């Protein structure tokens, strides 16, 4: 996948699911789509007020080839109170470390309710460390096991729905529900936890999941920080990356991202038990 300006390193075939903001696009999840997606694991409509798209604009536009990038977008969810959000550390690290910052939170609505788009002020309370080093001849190695951050809102978010967490890791082949904002559009997807030994050794500390259905590249740019929920609606992991297959040089650029084979992971996520360790640094 094409990576944003600040996230150039790839971990083997992993592309971080963070999206540079070029245009604002939102779409409400329809009742039919939500019922189909969540038929066997949770109800996306019931969880809609728990998750937001978060957009931070740079002070000055930046160039990425022929494109002018004005900011970055990720997904975040409410944790502990309407004043705290959890997202990916690789998004939060771009925010200035000092003081309150202005960002936009966007939230698609349930059927019959208006969509929400508000300017808020927040700050980074604590974030995990993302380390880089030599991967022993395989290029750059990026350690993402702490790819979590907690953000504090200056004012509570109206009608926010707090998500519970389940620190116990889900079993292999368990069904999960992922609710995020790839490309700023609210999407719900069913996934399956995959524990393939080879992939796990390449991504230490991360959970691996496979998006069910044909859209294996769904949870791409802008989905970082999305909650991965068990079928009781509890967060078990936080999405932080997209896994892709080997690129094919003869394909045009717009079709050069290749999904992984059927039965293998499509995304990485940070187990939510790491969140407790991150939170303890706030105390």
C-alpha positions in Angstrom: 0.0 0.0 0.0 1.1 3.6 -0.4 2.3 4.8 2.9 1.9 8.4 4.3 4.7 10.9 4.4 5.8 10.1 7.9 5.4 6.4 7.8 7.8 5.1 5.1 9.2 2.0 6.8 7.5 -1.3 5.9 7.8 -4.4 8.1 8.2 -7.1 5.5 4.8 -6.8 3.8 3.1 -4.6 6.4 1.9 -1.2 5.5 0.7 1.0 8.4 -3.0 1.8 8.1 -2.6 5.5 8.4 -4.0 7.8 5.7 -2.8 11.2 4.6 -5.7 13.6 4.2 -6.3 14.6 0.6 -10.0 14.9 0.7 -12.8 14.5 3.3 -15.1 11.6 2.6 -17.7 10.2 4.9 -20.5 7.7 4.5 -23.1 6.4 6.9 -23.2 2.7 7.5 -26.6 1.5 6.2 -28.7 -0.8 8.3 -28.7 -3.5 5.7 -24.9 -3.5 5.5 -24.4 -3.4 9.3 -26.8 -6.3 9.8 -25.1 -8.4 7.1 -21.6 -7.6 8.5 -22.4 -8.1 12.2 -24.9 -11.0 11.8 -22.7 -13.5 13.6 -20.7 -11.2 15.9 -22.0 -8.1 17.5 -24.0 -5.1 16.1 -22.0 -2.3 14.4 -24.9 0.1 14.7 -25.0 -0.3 18.5 -21.3 0.5 18.7 -21.3 3.5 16.3 -21.0 6.1 19.1 -17.9 4.4 20.4 -15.6 5.0 17.4 -14.5 8.2 15.6 -12.4 9.2 12.6 -9.7 11.6 13.8 -8.1 14.2 11.5 -5.1 16.3 12.3 -4.0 19.0 9.8 -0.4 20.1 9.4 0.6 23.7 10.1 1.9 23.8 6.5 1.0 21.5 3.6 3.6 18.9 2.7 4.4 17.5 -0.7 4.4 13.8 -1.5 5.3 13.5 -5.2 2.6 15.2 -7.1 0.2 15.4 -4.2 -0.2 18.0 -1.6 -0.8 16.5 1.8 -2.5 18.7 4.4 -2.8 16.2 7.3 -3.3 12.7 8.5 -6.3 10.6 9.5 -6.7 7.6 11.8 -9.4 5.9 13.9 -9.9 6.2 17.6 -12.3 4.8 20.3 -13.5 6.0 23.7 -11.8 4.4 26.6 -12.5 4.8 30.4 -14.5 8.1 29.9 -15.8 10.5 27.2 -12.6 12.4 27.6 -10.1 9.7 26.6 -9.5 8.1 23.2 -7.2 5.3 22.2 -5.6 5.3 18.8 -2.3 4.1 17.2 1.0 5.6 18.4 2.2 5.9 14.9 -0.5 8.5 14.4 -0.2 10.2 17.8 3.6 10.7 17.4 3.0 13.2 14.7 1.0 15.5 17.0 3.1 18.2 18.8 4.2 16.9 22.2 3.3 20.0 24.2 -0.1 21.7 24.8 -3.5 21.2 23.4 -3.9 20.6 19.7 -6.9 21.2 17.5 -8.2 18.2 15.5 -11.5 17.2 13.8 -13.5 14.2 15.1 -16.0 12.7 12.6 -18.6 10.1 13.5 -21.1 8.4 11.2 -24.5 8.1 12.6 -27.0 5.4 13.3 -30.0 5.4 11.0 -32.1 8.4 11.7 -29.5 10.4 13.6 -27.4 13.2 12.2 -23.7 12.7 11.5 -21.2 14.5 13.7 -18.2 16.5 12.7 -16.7 18.7 15.4 -13.4 20.6 16.1 -12.0 19.6 19.4 -8.8 20.2 21.4 -6.8 17.3 22.7 -3.4 16.3 23.8 -1.3 13.1 23.9 -1.4 11.8 27.4 0.9 8.8 26.9 2.0 6.7 23.9 3.9 3.5 23.4 7.4 3.3 21.9 7.9 2.3 18.3 11.5 1.2 17.8 13.4 0.8 14.6 16.6 -1.2 14.0 18.6 -3.4 11.6 16.6 -6.5 10.6 19.8 -8.5 9.9 19.9 -8.1 6.1 16.1 -7.9 5.6 16.0 -4.1 5.6 14.6 -2.0 8.4 12.9 -3.7 11.3 10.0 -1.8 13.1 8.8 -3.0 16.5 5.1 -2.2 16.8 4.1 -4.1 19.9 3.5 -0.8 21.8 1.8 0.9 18.9 -0.9 2.5 21.2 -1.6 6.0 22.5 -4.1 7.5 24.8 -5.4 11.0 23.9 -7.2 13.3 26.3 -10.0 15.7 25.1 -10.1 19.1 26.7 -13.9 18.7 26.9 -15.9 15.4 27.0 -17.3 14.2 23.7 -21.1 14.5 23.6 -23.0 11.1 23.7 -19.8 9.1 23.6 -20.2 5.4 24.2 -17.3 3.9 26.2 -16.0 0.5 25.1 -15.0 -2.2 27.6 -11.8 -4.1 27.2 -11.0 -7.8 27.5 -7.3 -8.2 28.3 -7.4 -12.0 27.7 -6.3 -12.8 24.2 -8.9 -14.4 21.9 -8.2 -17.9 20.8 -7.0 -18.8 17.4 -9.9 -18.9 14.8 -12.1 -16.8 17.0 -14.5 -14.5 15.2 -14.0 -10.7 15.8 -15.7 -7.5 14.7 -13.6 -4.5 13.5 -15.2 -1.1 13.4 -13.0 1.6 11.8 -12.8 4.5 9.3 -10.6 3.5 6.3 -10.4 6.6 4.0 -12.7 8.4 6.6 -15.6 6.1 5.8 -17.2 4.1 8.6 -16.8 0.4 7.8 -17.6 -2.8 9.8 -15.9 -6.1 9.0 -15.9 -9.6 10.5 -12.4 -11.1 11.0 -10.8 -14.3 12.2 -7.9 -14.5 14.6 -5.0 -16.2 12.9 -2.0 -17.6 14.8 0.2 -18.8 12.0 3.6 -19.4 13.5 5.6 -18.0 10.6 3.8 -14.7 10.5 3.8 -14.3 14.3 7.5 -14.6 14.4 7.8 -11.8 11.9 5.5 -9.5 13.8 6.5 -10.1 17.5 3.9 -9.0 20.1 1.1 -8.4 17.6 -2.1 -10.2 17.0 -2.9 -11.3 13.5 -6.4 -11.4 11.9 -7.9 -12.2 8.6 -10.8 -10.1 7.2 -13.6 -12.4 6.2 -15.1 -12.0 2.7 -13.7 -10.8 -0.5 -12.6 -7.3 0.5 -9.2 -8.3 2.0 -7.8 -4.8 1.6 -10.7 -3.1 3.4 -8.9 -2.1 6.6 -6.3 0.1 4.9 -5.4 3.8 5.2 -7.2 5.6 8.0 -8.1 2.4 9.9 -5.2 2.5 12.3 -6.5 2.6 15.9 -9.7 0.8 15.1 -11.0 -1.5 17.9 -11.0 -5.2 17.3 -13.9 -6.6 19.4 -15.0 -10.0 20.6 -18.6 -11.0 20.0 -19.6 -9.5 23.4 -18.5 -6.1 22.2 -15.3 -5.9 24.2 -12.0 -4.6 22.7 -9.4 -7.4 22.5 -6.9 -5.6 20.2 -6.3 -2.4 18.3 -5.7 -2.4 14.6 -2.4 -1.0 13.4 -1.4 -2.5 10.1 -2.3 -4.0 6.7 -0.5 -7.1 5.4 -0.1 -7.4 1.7 1.3 -10.0 -0.8 4.3 -9.5 -3.0 3.9 -6.6 -5.5 3.7 -7.3 -9.2 5.8 -4.8 -11.2 3.7 -5.1 -14.3 0.5 -3.8 -12.7 -0.4 -0.1 -12.8 0.3 1.9 -9.6 -3.4 2.1 -8.6 -3.6 -1.7 -8.6 -0.2 -2.6 -7.3 -1.3 -3.5 -3.8 -1.9 -7.3 -3.7 -3.9 -9.0 -0.9 -2.5 -11.9 1.1 -3.6 -15.4 0.1 -6.9 -16.9 1.5 -6.5 -18.4 4.9 -3.6 -16.0 5.9 -3.7 -12.8 8.0 -4.7 -9.5 6.3 -4.0 -7.2 9.3 -2.0 -6.8 12.4 -3.3 -5.4 15.8 -1.8 -4.7 19.2 -3.3 -6.9 21.9 -5.3 -4.7 24.3 -3.5 -6.1 27.3 -0.6 -3.7 26.3 -3.0 -0.8 26.9 -2.8 -1.4 30.7 1.0 -1.1 30.6 0.7 2.1 28.6 -1.9 3.5 30.9 0.3 2.9 34.0 2.7 5.4 32.7 0.1 8.1 33.1 0.0 7.5 36.9 
